Amino acid sequence: MRILVVEDEPAMAQVIRWGLEDAKYVVDVASDGAQGLQMATENAYSLLVLDLMLPRMTGWQVCEELRARCNRVPILMLTARGAVDDRVRGLDLGADDYLGKPFDFTELLARVRALLRRDKVHRARVIRIADLEIDTAARRVTRAGVEIGLSCREYDLLEALATREGQVLTREVIQERIWMDDESYSNTVDVRIGHLRRKVDAGHSVRLIHTVRGVGYTLRRTYTEDEE
């Protein structure tokens, strides 16, 4: 497995690199945020170890930009800061875990292994509901064998609905917990649902995406009287 370490302190970067290589990982190192973003964009990594305070681009900015580009590589964020707000900000921007400096290297290895295991399980999953198929590794969606082109947010919305088949997701949950965005317009979710319906349900006798009046949205094979 190939890991990218983005760390501007040469001694720290070398220690992390040697430790990960000793654990049989292939490791690349970037010394600033802009270089890290470029390398993470141009190469396929299994994991990103990302320092928070970096020259040219901060770890926050790198993480936010990767997620905006639909890059779902697992991110372990390193920070010397103890403030809870900094850790929360990183997680809200899309980081998967954090580790405060200084740290015990055995803990870093344990967190790396945990993130890789979790990502492996997720990436191996294919979700099938009726004739809808979602390949979570390739982020590829087909219905009745025909591929459906989705935007980043449309895909995230569809996967969230599919992994919670039969459950109702409110607009607030979609906006704040799935998109990590509580500042967009209140009708943004409704607009995306409309686009998604036209792509997923149009031309099919069985509708999968339903509106539960006064509550939110659900994906299921059948609908009830409260759904549209």
VORO-711833 format. One record per residue: x, z, y of N, C-alpha, C in turn. Coordinates in steps of 0.02 Angstrom, whole numbers, plus 50000, padded with zeros to 5 digits. Example, Ala and Ser with C-alpha at 12.3 -4.5 7.8 and 13.67 -1.06 7.14 Angstrom:
VORO-711833
506605039049716506155039049775506605039049835506425035449888506845035749947506455039450002
end
This chain:
VORO-711833
500425000049940500005000050000500445000050062500214996550113500594995650174500304999750231500725003750263500505008250315500885006650380500525006750435500835005850501500865012550536501465014350558501565020550597501695018450669501285020950716501375019550787501585026050820502225026550835502525032850860503115031050904503115033750966503635031851014504255036351011504215042050976504805046350969505205043950907505805041150918506175038250863506305042950805506475049250819506615053950766505985055450724505425056450758504805057650723504595051650682504655045650712504475039550676504895038750613505535040350618505975039650560505805044650505505655050750524505465055850475504835053750437504335051450475503705049250444503835043250398504225038650423504375032650383504715034450318505245038450322505615040350261505165044050212504755048550238504315052450194503795048050159503505043350197503015038850167503335034050117503925031650134504275027150088504485030850024504665037150032504835041149973504215042149928503625041849959503005042349920502775035449895503205030449902503085023749874502615019449915502545020949980502165016550023502635011750059502385005850077502755001150119502575002750191503075003650233502955006250301503245001650354502845000150404503064996850466503005001850523503415001050574503405005650631503345001750696502905004050740502845001350808503015007050856503365005450910503605010650955503175011551018502655007551026502195008551082501505005951063501015007651104500335006051086500184998651084500444994851132500314987651133500604984151072501204986051053501514983150993501114985150931500894991350929500494993750872499844989850866499504988650922498884984850921499004977850895499524974650919499684967850897499824967550823500234972250798500404972350727499794973750684499374978350706498774980150668498274974450668498284970350720497824964650724498064958850682498724957850679499004951950646499144953050572499144959350549499324960850480498774965150447498764964950381498274968850344498604975350321498394980950350498664987450332498124991550296498364995850252497905000350216497755006550258498195008150306498115014250346498535013650409498305016950462498665017250525498785024550542499425026450550499605033050575499755032150649499325034850692499335033050763499435039150807499995039250843500115044650891499645043850951499465049350982498995049151038499345047051103499905050151120500245048951183500775043651172500625037451192501075031751182501165027951247501745024751256501835020351314501435013951306501275010851364500925004451369500185004951351500015007751295499315009151277499295015851242498815020051258498755026451223498455025351153498505030351111498195029951046497445029151051497145032251101496425031451113496255024051125496655020851168496515013851185496615009251126497135010551086497265006451026496675007150978496475013250966495915014550919495285011150944495125011951007494515009051035494525001451030495104998451044495154991151043495094988450971495404991850923495344989750854494624989850830494274995250846493574995750825493144990550861493304989050923492934983850959493024977050927493604976150894493744969750861493504969850788493124974850770492864975550701493414976750650493974979450672494514981350625494374988450601494234989150537494024995650509494584999150471495204997450484495755000850451495705008350462495785012550410495765019750421496315021950469496145026450515496615028750566496695036350562497325038450552497515045550556497865046550622497555050250667497825051050734498255057350739498855056650767499315062250777499305064250850499275070750863499265073050932499625079650937500005080350992500335086751005499885091451044499315088851066498865092851106498415097051062498255103051087497825107551048497105107451071496965103851126496285103951154495795100551107495245103951096494725101351052494455094751080494385094251146494105088251177494505082051159495175082751155495595076951138495465074651067495385079351021495255077550952494565074450945494085077250979493395074650976493375067551005493735066451059493745059751089494025054551041494565056351006494855051750958494375050150901494035055150875493555054050821492965049950846492735051250906492175047450933492345040150945492985038750958493195031850969493315028050904493285031650848493335028150784493895030450738494295035350759494805038050714494475041550656494795041450598494495044350538494715051550526495295053450552495555060250543496085061450595496275067750605496805069250652497255074750623497865075050648498345080150627498755082150687498765088650702499125091050760499865091850747500275090350798500995091450795501155098450820501665101750791502045099750732501625100650669501785096950617501405097250555501865097650495501595100150441501955100250378501855093350345502405090250324502355083450298501925083050236501905088350196501475088250137500745087650156500555090550214499865089950237499735082750260500215079750294500125072750315500025068350254500425069350202500355065350141499665066450109499435072650108498785074050079498235070550117498275070550183497765067150224497795059550215498405056950209498485049750196498155047850130498295051750078498005050350012497245050750014496985055750050496255056650053495925050750089496215048450144495935042750180495965036350139496515035350103496585029450062496085029450004495975035349974495485035849920494785034349946494615037150004493955036150032493845028850050494355025650078494285018750097494245014250036494605015949983494585011949922493885012049891493575017849891492895018449864492415014149906492485014649973492035010950016492125003450008492755001350007492894994150004492714991049938492664995049886492484992349821491734991549813491354993549863490634993849856490294987349877489834985149835489394979649852488684982449850488324981849906487644984449910487164978749897486704979849850486194974749834485504977849843485104974749884484404976749894483984970449892483564969949841483194963749828483694958049822483604952649862484084947049859484604947449915484644953249948485154954350000485764957449968486354954749984486984957349957487484958350014487774964450017488254966150069488904968150036489424964150047490094965550023490454969550077490524976150067490794980350120491544979350130491884976650079492604975350087492714969450133492354964050122492434958050162491974957950223491524962950228491014963050280490634956350280490434954450219490104948050209489394949450184488914945850213488214946950197487904940350174487534940650119487154934850095486454936950078485994932150084485314933350059485094927150021484874928349960484694922849914485274917949907485874920649909486474916649899486734913049961486374913650017486574910250079486914915250126487514913550149487884918150191487564918650260487564924850287487274926350353487834928350400487894924950456488394926650506488134932050552488504937750556488294943350597488844945250646488634947750704489124950650750489354957350723489864960250754490124966650732489584971950732489214972550786488694977750790488114976350743487934970050736487394968350689487584970350618488214968950600488434970850532488414978450524488694982050572488694989350568487994992150561487524989250598486834991450596486534990050527486644984050501486374982250436486664986650381487314987750382487624991950330487364999050334487275001650395487015008450402486315008950374485895004050386485215004050359485225003350283485664998950258485684997650186485945003650147486445007050174486725012850138486235018750139485745018350182485225023550185484545020450169484525016250118483915012650100483315017450095482795015650131482185019650129482165025250180482735027050210482745032150262482615028850330482335032750375482195030250442482745032550489483055027850525483565029350575483265028650644483325033750685483065033450753483535029350796483295027150853483725023550900484315027750921484195034250932484725038650955485275039350902485095039950839485585040550786486005034150781485675028450785486035022050782486525021450839486295023150899486705022250959487275027150962487155033450946487655038650956488115039750896487845039050835488235040750776488515034750739488185029050744488415023150709488835018750755488585017650816488975013650864489435017950907489365024550903489765029050944489695027351019489085026051039488965023751107488315026851133488385031251181487785034351209487665032251281487995026651302487945024451371487615017651379487475014151325487155007651331486425008451346486105003051364485395003351383484965005451325484405008651341483975011451289483675006151244483614999951268483324994751226483844990851187484474992751190485004989151155484874988851080484674994451051484544994650979483974990050962483434990151002482864985850989483064978450990483484976651038483714969651044484124967750982484574972150961484994970650902484564970250839484064974550833483614974150775483254967450774483044965150833482704958750837483154953050813483784953150836484264948050814484364948450739484434954550714484564955550642483984953250600483384954650622482794952450585482774944850579482924941450635482894934150634483404931250585483964934650577484484932150532484364934150460484104940150449484034942750380483364941150350482824941550389482144940950361481814934150371482044930450422481704924150437481734919450377481154916550362481124911750307481044914750238480984921450235480904924850171480214928150168479894927650110479224930450103479234938050103479794941050080479854948350078480284950650137479984954450183480364957250239480704963650217481324964650240481704970550221481784975550279481794973150340481904977450398481224979050430481064985450436480414987550461480484992450519480014992250564479954997050618479455002450598479665008650603479215014250591478975016550660478355015350675478095016450743478235023550767478535023850827478665030250858479255034050830479605031150781480165034750750480815030650753480825024850720481435020950718481385015150670481925014050632481965008150589482185010150519481965006050470482165007250401482245000550366482645000650312482724994750270482484996550201481974993050177481724994250109481354988050086481224987750021480904981849992480164981550007479844987450017479134987650031479014991450096478424991150123478284994750185477624998550178477535003450223476935007650222476505005950282475935009450289475475008050344475765009850412476275014350412476575016350476477105011450499477255006450458477805001950474477554995050496477984991750535477824985050558478354980150532
end
